[in-house]
Amino acid sequence: MTLPHDPETAAPESGSGRSPADPGGAGSVPGRSPQGAERTAAALADPENRSAPEETPRRAPGPTEATAPGEAPGTGPTPEPAKATAPAKPAAGVRRGRKALWLTLALLTTLLLLALVSAGTGAYRIPTADVLASAQYRLGLGGAPLDRVGESVLWNVRLPRVVLALLVGAGLGCAGALMQGVFGNPLAEPGVIGISAGAAVGAVAAIGLGLSFFGNWTITVCAFVAGLITVSSVYLLSRNGGKTEVVTLILTGIAVNAFAGALIGLLVFFADSGQVNQITFWQLGSLAQATWPKVLAVLPCAAAGLLAAPFYARRLDLLALGERPARHLGIDVERLRLALILVVALLTAAAVAVAGVITFIGLLVPHLLRMANGPGHRFLVPGSALAGAVVLVAGDLAARTLAQPAELPLGVLTALIGSPFFFWLLRRTRRKQGGWA
């Protein structure tokens, strides 16, 4: 006689090893086939499946989390991790990109308006509508020419001066941004390594010695060549063991500036009164002698430097992390520094050769843009070129109109504005850092 199946009495006989095929066993599920029960038991017996809950423990539900009825706390479905909010960096980058775009459009619009106003302002007044009509006529787009005097004043006097101010200002502003990126110092400018002083020596030598082997281009050529020779000498003198330290480069530039000043003083001492007046006027900086040949003289150098400079923007951003991190990121710091110094020399020497010594553009312009849109060089380098052009076109317009019929020296005017700004930067830096140590 067979006794009825009793789980309580059968459990001690079979223990935990009850056959999973038993429909009445503990491993069975009502309504599930024996094959399904076998698969369930096999899954429970698998060591990997048994250890899974230990590897991924469930956290206890919080006070606001619901638990299913009949479900032990902590065994419910694991809540999805909270999605992180949009990271701040991409949002800041988008805002900065939009700001850079608006700043670029504002600078371009301001430059166009200033160029039109400057072309029509002077002793011979030309309305802006007539300037546009004459430009359209010259370009074959309609319009109408001015009278003979108006056409001559506009195209032979005013427009060469405006274009030269644009090129010189763009070159000096871009050179200042590159110099500050190379040295990692926001107070650097092209004159730090002696480019301006060297170009001045070349121009003063051409005037004082009466050189004329290049005709009207003699002063320009001598200033440009002397500027390149000076920056090459500074670089070679500061190089040691295949490397160039920034501090050594700056100190060498200071020494070369002092030597160039002594040479200029010596040349002025031996010059006659007429040459002294010419040297003094040239050193003050001015665009009064602007002509189309001078524009063509500076155009190739300025265009080459301005087109090459933006390609170094990303490497300048990496160099801002420090020389060692930049090297680890694949930047050849020495080659980058040499290339940028040559670009700066090209821009600065060409500007000084045709306009004389004009200071503080390379210092003031990058600082203003850095305060407006941050230190990223992708906008800072081309933006400094645009802002430099705006500042110098506006400065030249002020130099021509503030003391009519006389004309203020442009270099003096920029120094009068730039010097207080430089002093303010020093005070601001000291206040932020709590001292100079």
C-alpha positions as CSV (number, residue, x, y, z in Angstrom):
1,M,0.0,0.0,0.0
2,T,1.4,3.3,-1.1
3,L,1.2,6.3,1.3
4,P,0.2,9.6,-0.1
5,H,2.9,12.1,-0.9
6,D,3.6,14.4,2.0
7,P,6.1,17.2,1.5
8,E,6.8,17.6,5.3
9,T,7.6,13.9,5.7
10,A,9.4,13.6,2.4
11,A,11.7,16.6,3.0
12,P,14.0,14.9,5.5
13,E,14.4,12.0,3.1
14,S,15.4,14.0,0.1
15,G,16.7,17.2,1.8
16,S,17.5,20.0,-0.5
17,G,18.1,17.7,-3.4
18,R,14.4,17.1,-4.2
19,S,13.9,16.3,-7.8
20,P,12.9,19.4,-9.7
21,A,10.6,17.2,-11.8
22,D,8.3,16.7,-8.7
23,P,5.3,19.0,-9.4
24,G,4.5,19.2,-5.7
25,G,8.1,20.1,-4.6
26,A,9.3,23.4,-3.3
27,G,10.9,24.3,-6.7
28,S,7.7,23.9,-8.6
29,V,5.5,26.7,-9.7
30,P,1.8,26.2,-10.2
31,G,0.8,26.0,-13.9
32,R,4.4,25.5,-15.0
33,S,5.5,22.4,-16.9
34,P,8.1,20.0,-15.4
35,Q,10.6,21.1,-18.1
36,G,10.2,24.7,-17.0
37,A,10.7,23.7,-13.4
38,E,13.9,21.9,-14.4
39,R,15.2,25.0,-16.1
40,T,14.4,27.1,-13.1
41,A,16.2,24.7,-10.7
42,A,19.2,24.6,-13.0
43,A,19.3,28.3,-13.1
44,L,19.2,28.5,-9.3
45,A,21.8,25.9,-8.9
46,D,24.2,27.7,-11.3
47,P,27.0,29.3,-9.2
48,E,27.2,32.3,-11.4
49,N,23.5,33.1,-11.1
50,R,23.8,32.6,-7.3
51,S,26.6,35.1,-7.0
52,A,24.9,37.7,-9.1
53,P,22.9,39.3,-6.4
54,E,26.0,39.5,-4.3
55,E,27.9,41.3,-7.0
56,T,25.1,43.8,-7.6
57,P,23.5,44.4,-4.2
58,R,20.2,46.2,-4.3
59,R,20.0,49.4,-2.2
60,A,17.1,49.8,0.2
61,P,14.3,52.0,-1.2
62,G,14.1,55.5,0.0
63,P,11.2,56.9,1.8
64,T,9.7,58.2,-1.4
65,E,10.2,54.9,-3.4
66,A,7.3,52.6,-3.7
67,T,7.6,48.8,-3.0
68,A,5.3,46.3,-4.7
69,P,2.8,44.5,-2.5
70,G,4.2,41.4,-0.9
71,E,7.7,42.3,-1.9
72,A,10.5,42.6,0.7
73,P,12.1,46.0,1.0
74,G,15.2,46.2,-1.1
75,T,14.1,43.5,-3.5
76,G,12.1,45.6,-5.9
77,P,13.3,46.8,-9.3
78,T,16.5,48.9,-9.1
79,P,15.6,52.5,-9.9
80,E,17.3,54.0,-12.9
81,P,20.2,56.2,-12.0
82,A,19.3,59.9,-12.2
83,K,20.2,61.4,-15.5
84,A,23.0,63.9,-15.1
85,T,22.0,67.4,-16.1
86,A,23.7,69.0,-19.1
87,P,27.3,69.5,-18.4
88,A,28.4,73.1,-17.8
89,K,31.4,73.0,-20.1
90,P,29.5,72.4,-23.4
91,A,26.9,74.9,-22.4
92,A,29.6,77.4,-21.6
93,G,31.4,76.6,-24.8
94,V,28.2,77.2,-26.8
95,R,27.6,80.5,-25.1
96,R,31.2,81.5,-25.6
97,G,31.0,80.6,-29.3
98,R,27.8,82.7,-29.7
99,K,29.4,85.6,-27.9
100,A,32.5,85.3,-30.1
101,L,30.3,85.4,-33.2
102,W,28.5,88.5,-32.0
103,L,31.7,90.2,-31.1
104,T,33.2,89.4,-34.5
105,L,30.1,90.8,-36.3
106,A,30.2,93.9,-34.0
107,L,33.9,94.5,-34.8
108,L,33.4,94.1,-38.5
109,T,30.4,96.5,-38.5
110,T,32.4,99.0,-36.4
111,L,35.4,98.7,-38.7
112,L,33.3,99.3,-41.8
113,L,31.5,102.3,-40.3
114,L,34.8,103.8,-39.1
115,A,36.4,103.3,-42.5
116,L,33.6,105.2,-44.2
117,V,33.6,108.0,-41.7
118,S,37.4,108.3,-41.8
119,A,37.4,108.3,-45.6
120,G,35.0,111.3,-45.7
121,T,36.3,113.3,-42.7
122,G,39.0,116.0,-43.0
123,A,39.7,119.5,-44.3
124,Y,37.8,118.5,-47.5
125,R,34.5,117.1,-46.3
126,I,33.0,114.2,-48.4
127,P,29.6,112.8,-47.4
128,T,29.4,109.1,-46.7
129,A,26.8,108.6,-49.6
130,D,29.3,110.2,-52.0
131,V,32.1,107.9,-50.7
132,L,29.9,104.9,-51.4
133,A,28.8,106.2,-54.8
134,S,32.5,106.7,-55.8
135,A,33.5,103.2,-54.6
136,Q,30.6,101.7,-56.6
137,Y,31.7,103.6,-59.7
138,R,35.3,102.4,-59.3
139,L,34.1,98.8,-58.9
140,G,31.8,99.0,-61.9
141,L,28.6,98.6,-59.8
142,G,26.9,101.9,-60.8
143,G,27.2,104.9,-58.6
144,A,28.8,108.2,-59.8
145,P,32.3,109.7,-59.6
146,L,33.0,112.8,-57.5
147,D,34.5,116.0,-58.9
148,R,38.2,116.0,-59.8
149,V,39.4,117.3,-56.4
150,G,37.1,115.0,-54.5
151,E,38.2,111.9,-56.4
152,S,41.9,112.8,-55.9
153,V,41.5,113.5,-52.1
154,L,39.4,110.3,-51.6
155,W,41.5,107.8,-53.6
156,N,45.0,109.3,-53.3
157,V,45.0,110.6,-49.7
158,R,42.2,109.3,-47.6
159,L,41.8,105.6,-48.7
160,P,45.5,104.7,-48.7
161,R,45.6,106.1,-45.1
162,V,42.6,104.1,-44.0
163,V,43.8,100.9,-45.6
164,L,47.3,101.3,-44.1
165,A,45.8,102.0,-40.6
166,L,43.8,98.8,-41.0
167,L,46.8,96.7,-42.0
168,V,49.1,98.2,-39.3
169,G,46.5,97.9,-36.6
170,A,45.6,94.3,-37.5
171,G,49.3,93.3,-37.6
172,L,50.1,94.9,-34.2
173,G,47.0,93.5,-32.5
174,C,47.6,90.0,-33.8
175,A,51.3,90.2,-32.9
176,G,50.4,91.2,-29.4
177,A,48.0,88.2,-28.9
178,L,50.7,85.8,-30.2
179,M,53.4,87.3,-28.0
180,Q,51.2,86.9,-24.9
181,G,50.4,83.3,-25.9
182,V,54.1,82.5,-26.5
183,F,55.3,83.9,-23.2
184,G,52.3,82.9,-21.2
185,N,52.3,86.5,-19.9
186,P,49.3,88.8,-20.4
187,L,51.7,91.9,-20.1
188,A,53.9,90.9,-23.1
189,E,53.9,92.8,-26.3
190,P,56.0,92.9,-29.6
191,G,58.4,95.4,-28.2
192,V,59.5,93.0,-25.4
193,I,62.0,91.1,-27.6
194,G,63.3,94.2,-29.4
195,I,61.5,94.0,-32.7
196,S,60.3,97.6,-32.6
197,A,63.6,99.0,-31.4
198,G,65.5,97.1,-34.0
199,A,63.3,98.3,-36.8
200,A,63.7,101.9,-35.5
201,V,67.5,101.5,-35.7
202,G,67.2,100.6,-39.3
203,A,65.0,103.5,-40.2
204,V,67.0,106.0,-38.2
205,A,70.2,104.7,-39.8
206,A,68.7,105.2,-43.3
207,I,67.7,108.7,-42.4
208,G,70.8,109.8,-40.5
209,L,73.3,108.3,-43.0
210,G,71.4,109.6,-46.0
211,L,70.9,106.1,-47.6
212,S,68.8,106.1,-50.8
213,F,69.7,102.9,-52.6
214,F,66.1,101.8,-52.7
215,G,64.7,105.2,-53.5
216,N,61.5,106.1,-51.5
217,W,61.5,102.5,-50.2
218,T,64.9,102.8,-48.5
219,I,63.6,103.6,-45.0
220,T,60.9,100.9,-45.2
221,V,63.4,98.2,-46.4
222,C,66.0,99.1,-43.8
223,A,63.5,99.1,-40.9
224,F,62.1,95.7,-42.0
225,V,65.5,94.1,-42.4
226,A,66.8,95.5,-39.1
227,G,63.8,94.3,-37.3
228,L,64.3,90.7,-38.6
229,I,68.0,90.8,-37.8
230,T,67.2,92.0,-34.2
231,V,64.7,89.3,-33.4
232,S,67.0,86.6,-34.9
233,S,69.9,87.9,-32.7
234,V,67.7,87.9,-29.6
235,Y,66.6,84.3,-30.3
236,L,70.1,83.0,-31.0
237,L,71.6,84.8,-27.9
238,S,68.9,83.4,-25.6
239,R,69.2,79.8,-26.9
240,N,71.2,77.4,-24.8
241,G,71.5,73.6,-25.0
242,G,68.9,73.5,-27.8
243,K,66.3,75.2,-25.7
244,T,65.1,78.8,-25.2
245,E,63.8,79.8,-21.8
246,V,61.2,82.5,-21.7
247,V,62.9,84.4,-18.9
248,T,66.2,84.4,-20.8
249,L,64.4,85.6,-24.0
250,I,62.8,88.5,-22.2
251,L,66.0,89.6,-20.5
252,T,67.9,89.4,-23.8
253,G,65.2,91.5,-25.4
254,I,65.5,94.1,-22.7
255,A,69.3,94.2,-23.2
256,V,68.8,94.5,-27.0
257,N,66.3,97.3,-26.5
258,A,68.8,99.3,-24.4
259,F,71.5,98.7,-27.0
260,A,69.2,99.8,-29.8
261,G,68.3,103.0,-27.9
262,A,72.0,103.8,-27.6
263,L,72.5,103.3,-31.3
264,I,69.5,105.6,-32.1
265,G,70.9,108.3,-29.7
266,L,74.3,108.0,-31.4
267,L,72.8,108.4,-34.9
268,V,70.7,111.4,-33.8
269,F,73.9,113.0,-32.3
270,F,75.7,112.9,-35.7
271,A,72.7,113.9,-37.8
272,D,72.0,117.4,-39.0
273,S,68.9,119.5,-37.9
274,G,66.7,118.4,-40.9
275,Q,67.5,114.7,-40.3
276,V,66.9,115.1,-36.5
277,N,63.4,116.5,-37.3
278,Q,62.7,113.6,-39.6
279,I,63.9,111.0,-37.2
280,T,61.9,112.6,-34.3
281,F,58.7,112.7,-36.4
282,W,59.2,109.1,-37.6
283,Q,59.7,107.8,-34.0
284,L,56.5,109.4,-32.8
285,G,54.6,107.3,-35.3
286,S,52.2,108.6,-37.9
287,L,50.3,107.6,-41.1
288,A,50.6,111.0,-42.6
289,Q,52.8,109.8,-45.4
290,A,50.5,107.0,-46.4
291,T,50.5,106.1,-50.1
292,W,49.4,103.2,-52.2
293,P,53.1,102.0,-52.7
294,K,53.4,101.9,-48.9
295,V,50.2,99.9,-48.7
296,L,51.6,97.5,-51.2
297,A,54.9,97.3,-49.3
298,V,53.2,96.2,-46.1
299,L,50.4,94.1,-47.6
300,P,52.3,90.9,-48.4
301,C,53.9,90.7,-45.0
302,A,50.7,91.6,-43.1
303,A,48.7,89.1,-45.2
304,A,51.1,86.3,-44.7
305,G,51.3,86.8,-40.9
306,L,47.6,87.3,-40.5
307,L,46.7,84.2,-42.5
308,A,49.3,82.0,-40.7
309,A,48.5,83.1,-37.1
310,P,45.1,81.4,-36.7
311,F,46.6,78.0,-37.5
312,Y,48.6,78.2,-34.3
313,A,45.5,78.9,-32.1
314,R,45.0,75.4,-30.8
315,R,48.6,74.8,-30.0
316,L,48.7,78.1,-28.1
317,D,45.8,76.8,-26.0
318,L,47.8,73.7,-25.2
319,L,50.9,75.7,-24.5
320,A,48.9,77.7,-21.9
321,L,48.7,74.5,-19.8
322,G,52.5,74.7,-19.4
323,E,55.5,73.5,-21.4
324,R,55.7,70.0,-20.0
325,P,52.0,69.2,-20.4
326,A,52.2,70.6,-23.9
327,R,55.1,68.4,-24.8
328,H,53.2,65.4,-23.4
329,L,50.3,66.3,-25.7
330,G,52.6,66.2,-28.7
331,I,53.5,69.9,-29.1
332,D,57.0,70.7,-30.2
333,V,57.3,73.7,-28.0
334,E,60.7,74.9,-29.3
335,R,59.5,74.8,-33.0
336,L,56.2,76.4,-32.1
337,R,58.0,79.3,-30.3
338,L,60.4,79.8,-33.2
339,A,57.6,79.9,-35.7
340,L,55.5,82.3,-33.7
341,I,58.4,84.6,-33.1
342,L,59.0,84.8,-36.8
343,V,55.3,85.6,-37.5
344,V,55.4,88.3,-34.8
345,A,58.6,89.7,-36.3
346,L,57.0,89.7,-39.8
347,L,53.9,91.6,-38.6
348,T,55.7,94.0,-36.3
349,A,58.6,94.9,-38.6
350,A,56.3,95.6,-41.5
351,A,54.1,97.8,-39.4
352,V,57.0,99.8,-37.8
353,A,58.7,100.2,-41.2
354,V,55.7,102.1,-42.7
355,A,54.2,103.8,-39.7
356,G,57.0,104.3,-37.1
357,V,56.8,103.2,-33.5
358,I,53.2,102.8,-32.4
359,T,52.9,101.4,-28.9
360,F,50.3,99.7,-26.7
361,I,48.2,98.4,-29.5
362,G,49.6,94.9,-29.0
363,L,49.1,95.1,-25.2
364,L,45.7,96.8,-25.0
365,V,43.7,95.0,-27.7
366,P,44.2,91.3,-26.6
367,H,43.5,92.3,-23.0
368,L,40.1,93.8,-23.9
369,L,39.1,90.8,-25.9
370,R,40.3,88.4,-23.2
371,M,38.1,90.2,-20.7
372,A,35.2,90.1,-23.1
373,N,35.3,86.5,-24.2
374,G,37.9,84.5,-22.3
375,P,41.5,83.4,-23.1
376,G,40.7,80.9,-25.9
377,H,43.0,81.7,-28.9
378,R,40.7,80.5,-31.6
379,F,38.8,83.8,-31.2
380,L,41.5,85.8,-29.5
381,V,44.0,85.7,-32.4
382,P,41.8,86.8,-35.3
383,G,39.7,88.9,-33.0
384,S,42.8,90.8,-31.9
385,A,43.5,91.5,-35.6
386,L,40.0,92.9,-36.1
387,A,40.1,94.9,-32.9
388,G,43.6,96.3,-33.6
389,A,42.4,97.5,-37.0
390,V,39.3,99.2,-35.3
391,V,41.5,100.9,-32.7
392,L,44.1,102.2,-35.1
393,V,41.6,103.5,-37.7
394,A,39.7,105.3,-34.8
395,G,43.0,106.6,-33.4
396,D,44.1,107.9,-36.8
397,L,40.8,109.6,-37.3
398,A,41.2,111.2,-33.8
399,A,44.8,112.3,-34.6
400,R,43.6,114.1,-37.8
401,T,40.6,115.8,-36.3
402,L,41.3,116.7,-32.6
403,A,43.7,119.5,-33.3
404,Q,42.8,120.7,-36.8
405,P,44.5,122.0,-38.8
406,A,47.4,120.4,-37.0
407,E,47.8,116.6,-36.7
408,L,48.7,114.8,-33.5
409,P,51.3,112.0,-33.8
410,L,49.5,108.7,-33.7
411,G,52.1,107.0,-31.5
412,V,51.8,109.7,-28.9
413,L,48.0,109.4,-28.9
414,T,48.1,105.6,-28.5
415,A,50.6,106.0,-25.7
416,L,48.4,108.6,-23.9
417,I,45.6,106.1,-23.9
418,G,47.6,102.9,-23.4
419,S,49.7,104.0,-20.5
420,P,46.9,104.6,-18.0
421,F,45.4,101.3,-19.2
422,F,48.7,99.5,-18.5
423,F,48.8,101.0,-15.0
424,W,45.3,99.9,-14.4
425,L,46.2,96.4,-15.4
426,L,49.1,96.4,-13.0
427,R,46.9,97.6,-10.1
428,R,44.2,95.0,-11.0
429,T,46.8,92.1,-11.1
430,R,48.3,93.2,-7.8
431,R,44.8,93.5,-6.2
432,K,43.8,90.0,-7.4
433,Q,47.0,88.2,-6.4
434,G,47.4,90.1,-3.1
435,G,51.0,91.2,-3.9
436,W,53.8,90.7,-6.4
437,A,55.5,87.8,-4.6
